[in-house]
Every structure is written in C-alpha cells, then in structure tokens.
Amino acid sequence: MKIKYIYLLSITMLLSSCSSWIDSSMNIDPNNPKDVAMAQLLGPIEVNLAYIAGGELSRNNCEWMQQIAGLTSQSADIDIYKLTETDVDNAWSFNLYTPGMINLKILMEKAVSTMSPAYGGVAKVLMAYYLGVTTDLWGDIPYSNALNGASDHPTSTYDTQQTIYTTIFTLLNGAITDLSSTASVFTPDVDDVIYKGDLDKWTKTAYALIARNKLHLAKINGAAAYTDALAALTNAYTASDEDFKVTFGSAYSNSNPLYQFMDQRAYIAANTTMMDMLKATNDPRLGVYFEGTDTSTVKNVVKLAYFGSASGEGNTDASIFGANYSSADSPVLLISFTELQFIKAEALFQTSNLPGAATAYNAGLKASLTKEGVYDATWYAANTLTAATITLEKIMNQKYLSSFLQIETFTDWRRTGFPTLTLATGAFTTEIPRRYPYPSLERLYNGANMPKGITIVNRVWWDKK
C-alpha cells in the first residue's frame, strides 16, 4: 500500500512539472495558428468572396439567366435546372460560411477589442455582402447563432430573410459610422486587396450596397424602395474607378476562377439569348465578352463569327469567353458604378421621372462601353434613350447586357421579369428556378432547423408575385 502511494505521488509530480522541463512550444502547430492578425484575415476574406461570387455562383446564375450555356457534364445539368442539394454544399459550407462569414465574425470582434473601427467598418461591409449573396439565393438562412462555434450551438436556427435584410442594413449603417471614425488603432493598408485601405471608397461601397438591397425590396416596400435607393446613391460611386472588385494574379493558385474553370473543364460557353441581344444592335461589347471564330479574311480584314448555344442544347461550337473575363488576372466585379446608374434609372422610372431615368440609362450604357474599352460615339448616340422612348424593359435589358457574368442578374430577373427568357430544352422543372436548394449537409446535420418542402421554383420572401 505504501509503495502504491509513492508511485502515485511520483506520477502526480511528473505530470505537474511537465511544463517546467518540456518546451511548451513543442505542442504548437505552426501551420494551424490559434490567433491571426486582422491584416492577415482581411485579404483572404475578400479573395474568397470574389472567388465564389465570380466562380460557382456566377456560373450557375448566369446559366439560368442565359448569358452563358452549359455544354457538358454538371454544367449541362445546371443548364436545364438540375441543381441538386449536393451541388451547393461547397459554396455554402466551404466558401460562404467557412471561411467567409466565420472569419468575418472574428475580424469584427478583433476590431472592437483593438479599438480599430476602420477594420470594423470594412468587415461589416463585407459581412453585409456575404449575407446578401446567401439570402438572395436561399431565402431564410442561419446567422444569429451560426458563427458562435459548435460548443455553443451544435446546430443553428434559421433567421427569416426579412430579419437578414434588417441585419444587412444595420451592418451597412454601422459600417458608415465606423469608417467615419477619426480614431482607429489599426487601419487597413496593402492587406486590403480591394481598396488598399481607402476608407472613403469603402464608405461609398456601403452606400452602393444599401441602394442595391433597398431596390431588392421593391415588391415588399413599393415606392419607398425606390426613394430609399435613390437617397443612398447620392453618397455612392461617382466613377468606374471606384468599382468594388478583386483583381486576381497571374500565378495559377491566385488566378481568376473562370480562368481556372475553363482551363480544367471548359464546360460552358456563350448562350444564344445574350448573343442574339448583342447582335441585334451590333453591340461592340460582343467581341469583348466572347471570342470570335475567324471565318474569312478580306483585304487583310478578319471577319469574326460568334455562335451561341440555346439553353439545353449543348452546342459545342458556341463561342468561348473573351480574354478580359477569362484570363488569369481578370478581375471579378462585385458592384460597380455602371450598375448604380441602372439602379438609378429604374428607381427614377418607377417614380415617374422619365427624363432623369433616360439620363441615368445613357450614363450606365456609356460607363459600360468605356469600361470594356469599346466606347464609340456614333454607336452610343444611336442607342441612347429619351423620356419618350425609355421603358422598364429597356432599362433591365441594358443592365443585363452590362452585367456580364455577375450574379446580380438572377435577382434582377426575379424582381422584374426582364429580360424575357424561355424555358430550356429538356428542362428538369416546369419553370425557370427562382432559388437554390438547401445543401445536403444542412439536411443531414441541421435538418431539424432547415426549412422543409422548399424546391428551386419556390419564391424567396422578397420575390412576391
């Protein structure tokens, strides 16, 4: 018995003294740090947002909106609306929530603890963007207790889309306040891959996102949605050089998501719907968006031909994407001055200011042509509108043509019904989808909270008939 006590005492002393004779740093994995500085968090959060918005979500949305066509494999399935719960697992679980919103929550908390409202304001703008993307595609989503860790909430309840929109506006208004603070211990600099620490541009982006999201609620709030959007626009971008975008790098690991997809799979190309709309007016952006095929050369002038694939038909001769959009270092546009001009045009049109709507429409068209490097004064003059010729359909169709490969086109179509689209050949559903399915991982691990009975043709809260 005495020997037993001596043995136990020896073991106890040995365990209690480990820290004194074993270097505690031996138990720290340098590849998995427990803490990361704000400057190390911000850039990856921004790039992750652009990668998912300009990658998988862009491909899905723009196939359904018939800017592009899926030719083979999974892309061909999506072209006919066969988007399943497993197809969206990665976007939801491994981009939007992790690392996106979880790291943003950490960044927001660090900004408070270090008295750095500059970082806090930037983080709030980004969180509002992530939430907007997620709720507009899925409707009700987890947020209030979704980012607190499994120990606090092993499963997460769903916030209604109405609640999420309230949160988005709270975040953006809070961001405006934070970004105006004159005292911030730490401030973003080169770690901010979007604006390099220019807080004025971040403030303008907050107002731009308020305008976009206020407009989303037109079916809910009526005229107030338009007046609210117009009020926010007065403090938003004044030129295209303020656009909210991420430019990728030439190294493959840092390259544009469309470039990577086309290099690895090349399952998508031009859709006949958008192609025909561009051809109808001999739109000079056609040769920017898509790569033409050399069909003949007359007097040293090469004549290029452009082809599309109608949704569901899988025409492998369809034109691929132009270098401005599919190169390794092509930028992904998240919201732009051009978009804001069409928001303004729509809001003014809907509040009966037709001259103002035409002016904004023309400004949006000019901004798009200039950004793409194909502004031609003669073509522009022939395609401008006046108070007598402007219509909602023309505004939305031109916004669609000026928003190539941007996920916002899906929201615009759901809100307004423009452009007019036809059901894909061999469609998997009886109508064009209006939302994404919830992920299979949610059904398996959070099924008790996940909304039931939702299909891709059901409408989200703001998408009232």
C-alpha positions as CSV (number, residue, x, y, z in Angstrom):
1,M,0.0,0.0,0.0
2,K,2.9,2.4,0.9
3,I,4.6,1.6,-2.4
4,K,1.4,2.4,-4.2
5,Y,1.2,5.8,-2.6
6,I,4.8,6.6,-3.5
7,Y,4.1,5.6,-7.1
8,L,1.0,7.8,-7.4
9,L,2.8,10.7,-5.8
10,S,5.7,10.3,-8.3
11,I,3.3,10.3,-11.3
12,T,1.5,13.3,-10.0
13,M,4.7,15.3,-9.5
14,L,5.9,14.2,-13.0
15,L,2.7,15.4,-14.7
16,S,2.5,18.7,-12.8
17,S,6.1,19.5,-13.7
18,C,5.9,18.8,-17.4
19,S,5.7,22.5,-18.3
20,S,9.0,23.1,-16.5
21,W,11.1,20.6,-18.4
22,I,9.3,20.3,-21.7
23,D,9.2,23.3,-24.0
24,S,5.5,24.2,-24.3
25,S,6.0,25.4,-27.9
26,M,6.5,21.8,-28.9
27,N,2.7,21.4,-28.8
28,I,2.0,24.4,-31.1
29,D,1.4,23.6,-34.7
30,P,2.9,26.5,-36.8
31,N,0.6,25.6,-39.7
32,N,-2.5,26.0,-37.6
33,P,-2.1,29.2,-35.5
34,K,-4.7,29.8,-32.8
35,D,-4.7,33.6,-33.5
36,V,-4.3,35.6,-36.7
37,A,-3.8,39.4,-37.0
38,M,-6.5,41.5,-38.7
39,A,-4.1,42.3,-41.5
40,Q,-3.8,38.6,-42.2
41,L,-7.5,37.9,-42.2
42,L,-8.8,40.7,-44.5
43,G,-7.2,39.8,-47.8
44,P,-8.2,36.1,-47.8
45,I,-11.8,37.0,-46.9
46,E,-12.0,39.4,-49.8
47,V,-10.5,37.0,-52.3
48,N,-12.7,34.2,-51.1
49,L,-15.8,36.3,-51.7
50,A,-14.7,37.1,-55.2
51,Y,-13.8,33.5,-55.9
52,I,-17.2,32.2,-55.0
53,A,-19.2,35.1,-56.5
54,G,-17.2,35.1,-59.7
55,G,-16.9,31.3,-59.8
56,E,-19.5,28.7,-59.0
57,L,-22.3,31.1,-58.2
58,S,-21.7,33.2,-61.3
59,R,-21.7,30.1,-63.5
60,N,-25.0,28.8,-62.0
61,N,-26.8,32.1,-62.0
62,C,-25.7,33.2,-65.5
63,E,-26.6,29.8,-67.0
64,W,-30.1,30.1,-65.6
65,M,-30.2,33.8,-66.9
66,Q,-29.0,32.6,-70.3
67,Q,-25.9,34.7,-70.5
68,I,-23.9,31.5,-70.8
69,A,-24.7,27.9,-71.6
70,G,-23.7,24.6,-70.0
71,L,-22.4,22.3,-72.7
72,T,-21.5,19.0,-70.9
73,S,-21.3,17.3,-67.6
74,Q,-22.6,19.1,-64.5
75,S,-22.8,22.4,-66.4
76,A,-25.2,20.8,-68.9
77,D,-27.3,19.6,-65.9
78,I,-27.4,23.1,-64.5
79,D,-28.4,24.5,-67.9
80,I,-31.7,22.5,-67.6
81,Y,-32.1,23.5,-64.0
82,K,-30.9,20.2,-62.5
83,L,-29.2,21.8,-59.5
84,T,-29.2,19.4,-56.5
85,E,-28.6,19.7,-52.8
86,T,-25.1,18.2,-53.2
87,D,-24.2,20.7,-55.9
88,V,-24.4,23.6,-53.4
89,D,-22.6,22.0,-50.5
90,N,-19.2,23.5,-51.3
91,A,-20.5,27.1,-51.8
92,W,-22.5,27.1,-48.6
93,S,-20.2,25.2,-46.2
94,F,-16.7,25.9,-47.6
95,N,-16.9,29.4,-49.0
96,L,-19.8,31.5,-47.7
97,Y,-19.9,30.3,-44.1
98,T,-16.4,28.8,-43.8
99,P,-14.1,30.6,-44.1
100,G,-16.1,33.6,-45.2
101,M,-18.5,34.7,-42.6
102,I,-16.8,32.9,-39.7
103,N,-13.6,34.7,-40.3
104,L,-15.5,38.0,-40.7
105,K,-17.1,37.5,-37.3
106,I,-13.5,37.1,-35.9
107,L,-12.4,40.2,-37.7
108,M,-15.3,42.2,-36.4
109,E,-14.6,41.1,-32.8
110,K,-10.9,41.9,-33.2
111,A,-11.8,45.3,-34.5
112,V,-13.8,46.0,-31.3
113,S,-11.2,44.6,-28.9
114,T,-8.3,46.6,-30.5
115,M,-10.4,49.8,-30.9
116,S,-10.0,49.7,-34.7
117,P,-13.3,50.9,-36.2
118,A,-11.6,51.2,-39.6
119,Y,-11.3,47.4,-39.8
120,G,-14.7,47.0,-38.2
121,G,-16.3,49.1,-40.9
122,V,-14.7,47.2,-43.7
123,A,-15.7,43.9,-42.0
124,K,-19.3,45.0,-41.7
125,V,-19.5,45.9,-45.4
126,L,-18.1,42.5,-46.3
127,M,-20.4,40.7,-44.0
128,A,-23.4,42.5,-45.5
129,Y,-22.2,41.4,-48.9
130,Y,-21.8,37.8,-47.9
131,L,-25.2,37.8,-46.2
132,G,-26.9,39.4,-49.2
133,V,-25.5,36.8,-51.6
134,T,-26.5,33.9,-49.3
135,T,-30.0,35.1,-48.5
136,D,-30.9,36.1,-52.1
137,L,-30.0,32.6,-53.3
138,W,-31.5,30.5,-50.4
139,G,-34.0,32.8,-48.6
140,D,-34.1,32.0,-44.8
141,I,-30.5,31.2,-43.6
142,P,-28.6,30.7,-40.4
143,Y,-26.9,33.7,-39.0
144,S,-27.7,34.9,-35.5
145,N,-26.2,31.8,-33.8
146,A,-24.5,30.2,-36.7
147,L,-21.0,31.6,-36.2
148,N,-20.5,31.1,-32.5
149,G,-18.9,27.6,-32.6
150,A,-20.2,24.1,-32.2
151,S,-19.8,24.1,-28.5
152,D,-22.3,27.0,-28.1
153,H,-24.6,25.9,-30.9
154,P,-24.0,22.5,-32.4
155,T,-27.0,23.2,-34.7
156,S,-28.0,26.7,-35.9
157,T,-31.5,28.1,-36.2
158,Y,-32.6,29.9,-39.4
159,D,-33.2,33.6,-39.5
160,T,-36.0,34.7,-41.8
161,Q,-35.0,36.6,-44.9
162,Q,-36.8,39.6,-43.6
163,T,-34.6,39.5,-40.5
164,I,-31.5,39.0,-42.6
165,Y,-32.3,42.1,-44.6
166,T,-32.7,44.1,-41.4
167,T,-29.3,42.8,-40.3
168,I,-27.8,43.8,-43.7
169,F,-28.9,47.4,-43.3
170,T,-27.8,47.5,-39.7
171,L,-24.3,46.3,-40.7
172,L,-24.0,48.8,-43.6
173,N,-25.2,51.8,-41.5
174,G,-22.8,50.6,-38.7
175,A,-20.0,50.4,-41.2
176,I,-20.6,54.0,-42.4
177,T,-20.3,55.1,-38.8
178,D,-17.2,53.1,-38.1
179,L,-15.5,54.2,-41.3
180,S,-16.0,57.9,-40.4
181,S,-14.2,57.5,-37.1
182,T,-11.1,59.6,-36.7
183,A,-9.6,57.3,-34.1
184,S,-8.6,53.8,-35.1
185,V,-5.6,52.0,-33.6
186,F,-5.2,49.8,-36.7
187,T,-6.2,50.7,-40.3
188,P,-6.2,48.5,-43.4
189,D,-3.5,49.2,-45.9
190,V,-2.0,46.9,-48.6
191,D,-3.6,43.9,-46.8
192,D,-6.9,45.3,-48.3
193,V,-6.7,43.8,-51.8
194,I,-9.8,45.8,-53.0
195,Y,-9.1,49.4,-52.0
196,K,-5.7,49.4,-50.3
197,G,-7.1,51.0,-47.2
198,D,-9.1,53.8,-48.9
199,L,-11.9,54.2,-46.4
200,D,-13.8,56.7,-48.5
201,K,-14.3,54.1,-51.2
202,W,-15.4,51.6,-48.5
203,T,-17.9,54.1,-47.3
204,K,-19.2,54.6,-50.9
205,T,-19.5,50.9,-51.2
206,A,-21.6,50.7,-48.1
207,Y,-24.0,53.2,-49.7
208,A,-23.9,51.3,-53.0
209,L,-24.9,48.1,-51.3
210,I,-27.7,50.0,-49.4
211,A,-29.0,51.1,-52.8
212,R,-28.8,47.6,-54.3
213,N,-30.5,46.0,-51.3
214,K,-33.2,48.6,-51.0
215,L,-34.1,48.0,-54.6
216,H,-34.4,44.3,-53.9
217,L,-37.4,45.1,-51.7
218,A,-39.5,46.8,-54.3
219,K,-42.1,44.0,-54.3
220,I,-42.3,44.4,-50.5
221,N,-41.9,48.2,-49.9
222,G,-43.2,49.7,-53.2
223,A,-42.3,53.3,-53.9
224,A,-40.3,53.6,-50.7
225,A,-37.8,51.0,-52.1
226,Y,-37.0,53.4,-55.0
227,T,-36.8,56.5,-53.0
228,D,-34.5,54.8,-50.4
229,A,-32.3,53.5,-53.2
230,L,-32.0,57.0,-54.7
231,A,-31.2,58.5,-51.4
232,A,-28.3,56.1,-50.9
233,L,-27.0,56.6,-54.4
234,T,-26.2,60.3,-53.6
235,N,-23.3,59.0,-51.4
236,A,-22.1,56.1,-53.6
237,Y,-19.7,55.9,-56.5
238,T,-19.2,58.8,-58.9
239,A,-16.9,56.9,-61.4
240,S,-15.9,53.5,-62.5
241,D,-12.5,53.7,-60.9
242,E,-14.3,53.3,-57.6
243,D,-15.8,49.9,-58.5
244,F,-15.9,47.1,-55.9
245,K,-13.8,44.4,-57.4
246,V,-11.0,41.9,-56.8
247,T,-8.2,41.6,-59.4
248,F,-6.6,38.2,-59.5
249,G,-2.9,37.3,-60.1
250,S,-1.0,35.6,-62.9
251,A,0.1,32.7,-60.7
252,Y,-2.2,29.8,-61.1
253,S,-3.0,29.5,-57.4
254,N,-4.1,33.1,-57.4
255,S,-5.8,33.2,-60.8
256,N,-9.3,34.2,-61.8
257,P,-12.0,31.5,-61.1
258,L,-13.4,31.5,-64.6
259,Y,-9.9,31.1,-66.0
260,Q,-9.3,28.1,-63.7
261,F,-12.6,26.5,-64.7
262,M,-12.1,26.9,-68.4
263,D,-8.5,25.5,-68.1
264,Q,-9.7,22.5,-66.2
265,R,-13.1,21.8,-67.7
266,A,-14.4,24.3,-70.3
267,Y,-18.0,23.0,-69.9
268,I,-19.5,26.5,-70.6
269,A,-19.8,29.0,-73.5
270,A,-22.0,31.7,-74.9
271,N,-25.7,31.4,-74.7
272,T,-27.9,32.2,-77.7
273,T,-30.1,34.5,-75.7
274,M,-27.4,37.0,-74.8
275,M,-25.6,36.5,-78.1
276,D,-28.8,37.4,-80.1
277,M,-29.4,40.5,-77.9
278,L,-25.9,41.8,-78.6
279,K,-26.1,41.0,-82.3
280,A,-29.4,42.8,-82.7
281,T,-27.7,46.2,-82.3
282,N,-24.2,45.2,-83.5
283,D,-23.2,45.9,-79.9
284,P,-19.4,46.4,-79.7
285,R,-19.2,44.5,-76.4
286,L,-19.9,41.3,-78.2
287,G,-16.2,40.9,-79.1
288,V,-15.2,41.7,-75.5
289,Y,-17.5,39.2,-73.8
290,F,-16.9,36.4,-76.3
291,E,-14.1,35.2,-78.6
292,G,-15.0,35.1,-82.3
293,T,-14.1,32.5,-84.8
294,D,-12.1,33.6,-87.9
295,T,-14.3,32.8,-90.8
296,S,-12.8,34.8,-93.6
297,T,-10.2,37.5,-94.4
298,V,-10.9,40.1,-97.0
299,K,-8.3,42.8,-97.8
300,N,-6.4,41.9,-94.6
301,V,-9.6,42.4,-92.5
302,V,-10.5,39.4,-90.4
303,K,-14.2,38.7,-90.2
304,L,-15.2,37.0,-86.9
305,A,-18.3,35.0,-86.3
306,Y,-19.9,34.4,-83.0
307,F,-22.1,31.5,-82.0
308,G,-24.3,30.7,-79.1
309,S,-25.9,27.6,-77.6
310,A,-29.5,27.7,-76.6
311,S,-30.2,26.5,-73.1
312,G,-30.4,22.7,-73.0
313,E,-29.0,22.2,-76.5
314,G,-25.2,21.9,-75.7
315,N,-23.8,23.3,-78.9
316,T,-20.1,22.8,-78.6
317,D,-19.4,25.3,-81.4
318,A,-20.6,28.1,-79.1
319,S,-18.1,30.9,-78.6
320,I,-15.9,30.9,-75.5
321,F,-15.2,33.9,-73.3
322,G,-13.1,36.9,-74.1
323,A,-9.7,37.5,-72.6
324,N,-10.9,40.4,-70.4
325,Y,-13.1,37.9,-68.5
326,S,-11.2,34.6,-68.7
327,S,-7.6,35.5,-68.2
328,A,-5.6,34.6,-65.1
329,D,-5.6,38.1,-63.9
330,S,-9.1,39.2,-64.9
331,P,-11.0,41.0,-62.2
332,V,-14.3,39.9,-60.6
333,L,-16.7,42.7,-60.3
334,L,-18.8,42.7,-57.1
335,I,-20.7,46.0,-57.6
336,S,-20.0,48.9,-60.0
337,F,-20.7,52.5,-61.0
338,T,-22.3,51.1,-64.1
339,E,-24.8,49.0,-62.0
340,L,-25.6,52.1,-59.9
341,Q,-26.6,54.1,-63.0
342,F,-29.1,51.4,-63.9
343,I,-30.4,51.2,-60.3
344,K,-30.9,55.0,-60.6
345,A,-32.6,54.6,-64.0
346,E,-35.0,52.0,-62.7
347,A,-35.8,53.9,-59.5
348,L,-36.4,57.2,-61.4
349,F,-38.5,55.4,-64.0
350,Q,-40.7,53.8,-61.3
351,T,-41.2,57.2,-59.5
352,S,-42.2,58.8,-62.9
353,N,-39.1,60.8,-63.5
354,L,-38.7,59.7,-67.1
355,P,-36.2,62.4,-68.2
356,G,-34.0,61.5,-65.2
357,A,-34.4,57.8,-65.9
358,A,-33.2,58.3,-69.5
359,T,-30.2,60.3,-68.4
360,A,-29.2,57.6,-65.9
361,Y,-29.7,54.9,-68.5
362,N,-27.5,56.7,-71.0
363,A,-24.8,57.2,-68.3
364,G,-24.9,53.5,-67.5
365,L,-24.5,52.5,-71.1
366,K,-21.6,54.9,-71.6
367,A,-19.9,53.7,-68.4
368,S,-20.2,50.0,-69.6
369,L,-18.9,50.7,-73.0
370,T,-16.0,52.8,-71.6
371,K,-15.1,50.2,-69.0
372,E,-15.0,47.5,-71.7
373,G,-12.8,49.7,-73.9
374,V,-15.3,49.9,-76.8
375,Y,-16.9,53.3,-76.5
376,D,-17.9,54.5,-79.9
377,A,-19.7,57.9,-80.0
378,T,-21.7,57.1,-83.2
379,W,-22.9,53.7,-81.9
380,Y,-23.6,55.2,-78.5
381,A,-25.6,58.1,-79.9
382,A,-27.7,55.7,-82.0
383,N,-28.6,53.6,-78.9
384,T,-29.3,56.2,-76.2
385,L,-32.9,56.7,-75.0
386,T,-35.1,59.7,-74.2
387,A,-38.0,60.3,-71.9
388,A,-40.3,59.3,-74.8
389,T,-38.6,56.0,-75.5
390,I,-37.5,54.7,-72.2
391,T,-39.2,51.7,-70.7
392,L,-38.6,49.4,-67.7
393,E,-37.8,46.5,-70.1
394,K,-35.2,48.5,-71.9
395,I,-33.5,49.5,-68.6
396,M,-33.4,46.0,-67.4
397,N,-32.2,44.5,-70.7
398,Q,-29.4,47.0,-70.9
399,K,-28.5,46.4,-67.3
400,Y,-28.4,42.7,-68.2
401,L,-26.1,43.3,-71.1
402,S,-23.9,45.5,-68.9
403,S,-23.6,42.9,-66.1
404,F,-21.9,40.1,-67.8
405,L,-21.1,37.1,-65.5
406,Q,-22.5,38.9,-62.5
407,I,-24.7,37.1,-60.0
408,E,-27.0,40.1,-59.6
409,T,-28.7,39.3,-62.9
410,F,-30.6,36.5,-61.3
411,T,-32.1,38.9,-58.7
412,D,-32.9,41.5,-61.3
413,W,-34.8,38.9,-63.4
414,R,-36.8,37.7,-60.4
415,R,-37.7,41.2,-59.4
416,T,-38.7,42.5,-62.8
417,G,-39.2,39.6,-65.2
418,F,-36.6,41.0,-67.7
419,P,-35.0,40.0,-69.9
420,T,-37.7,37.7,-71.2
421,L,-36.4,34.2,-71.1
422,T,-37.8,30.9,-72.4
423,L,-37.6,27.5,-70.7
424,A,-34.6,25.4,-71.5
425,T,-34.9,22.5,-73.9
426,G,-35.3,19.3,-71.8
427,A,-35.9,21.4,-68.7
428,F,-35.8,19.5,-65.4
429,T,-38.5,21.7,-64.0
430,T,-41.7,23.3,-65.4
431,E,-40.4,26.8,-64.9
432,I,-37.1,28.7,-64.6
433,P,-35.8,28.3,-61.0
434,R,-36.1,31.2,-58.5
435,R,-33.8,30.0,-55.7
436,Y,-31.2,27.4,-54.8
437,P,-31.9,24.1,-52.9
438,Y,-30.7,23.9,-49.4
439,P,-27.4,21.9,-49.1
440,S,-27.4,18.2,-48.3
441,L,-25.0,18.9,-45.4
442,E,-27.7,21.1,-43.8
443,R,-30.3,18.4,-44.2
444,L,-28.0,15.8,-42.7
445,Y,-26.7,17.8,-39.8
446,N,-29.1,20.6,-39.2
447,G,-32.3,19.1,-40.6
448,A,-34.4,20.0,-37.6
449,N,-33.9,23.7,-38.2
450,M,-33.7,23.7,-42.0
451,P,-37.0,24.9,-43.8
452,K,-38.9,22.0,-45.2
453,G,-40.6,21.4,-48.5
454,I,-38.6,24.0,-50.5
455,T,-37.9,23.5,-54.2
456,I,-35.9,25.6,-56.6
457,V,-39.1,27.1,-58.1
458,N,-40.4,28.4,-54.8
459,R,-40.0,32.2,-54.3
460,V,-38.0,33.8,-51.6
461,W,-39.6,36.3,-49.2
462,W,-39.0,39.5,-51.3
463,D,-39.9,37.8,-54.6
464,K,-43.7,38.2,-54.2
465,K,-46.0,37.5,-57.2
